Amino acid sequence: MAVYKDYVITLKSRAYRDHDALVTVFSQRHGKFSAVARGARRAKSKLAGQLHPLTFSAVTLYHGRSTLETVTEADLQKGFPRIADDLERLGWGMVLADVLDQLLPEREPSEETFVIMLAALDALNQGRPAASVGLKAGFRFLAAAGFSPDWTLCGQCGRQVGEGPVTVDVEAGAVYCPTCRPGRGESQISLGSLRSLQYWLNDYPNRFGQADVQGAMEEELKALFFRHLLHETAKPLKSYQFLSNIDRLAGGPEGEKKA
């Protein structure tokens, strides 16, 4: 039995028993795990409002005989209130939380991934372009988890990819130049989309959303990201449908997004 402190990003929360909440958190020092926040759904509880999804908190936890930790104290550090003010920002925040929940093994900390998620929430809260923030963070999560091909060299001829369109075979985990592109299991993106992806993977997290992609490039990278994620996890994200519905609502009478 032990009491310890940590910083956590709450990924999801649901009602548990009469007045408790069962939260899934990603912590700085102990990775992803689930914990019971006792009495958190009581209006006068000291935990009320401290562990909502997409928030950053300092917590004290108790580890006893149960497989679940117990949150005994929580102090909200950042609530990111502007994320909930915009459906697209909220949708991408939910997607990133779902990605971490599916990709991360239990109790394996990753300082890199923790910093990326915190920076992404900050960027969304600042109103930076939601899709660019979400895609950049999402591809960085895949890379940190080891699910990323070499985005610079052709998987067949070994030369640097300098022309488009570029074929990304997520099943083979490879990128192919136009000369060598295979005829199966493929997804093509423009050279511009590839260059944006290469830049994102090497850029600083605090610059999330400053290199924006729009239009066809955004759609190419979005389709590639969700296809890549589905291949690695074999499980569709629950938040993907929410984000897709937002995209449809944002469409004009001819299916184009409003400015």
Secondary structure, 3 states (H helix, E strand, C coil): CEEEEEEEEEEEEEEECCCEEEEEEEECCCEEEEEEECCCCCCCCCCCCCCCCCCEEEEEEEECCCCCEEEEEEEEEECCHHHHHCHHHHHHHHHHHHHHHHHCCECCCCHHHHHHHHHHHHHHHCCCCHHHHHHHHHHHHHHHCCCCCCCCECCCCCCECCCCCEEEECCCCEEECCCCCCCCCCEEECHHHHHHHHHHHHCCHHHCCCCCCCHHHHHHHHHHHHHHHHHHHCCCCHHHHHHHHHHHHCECCCCCECC
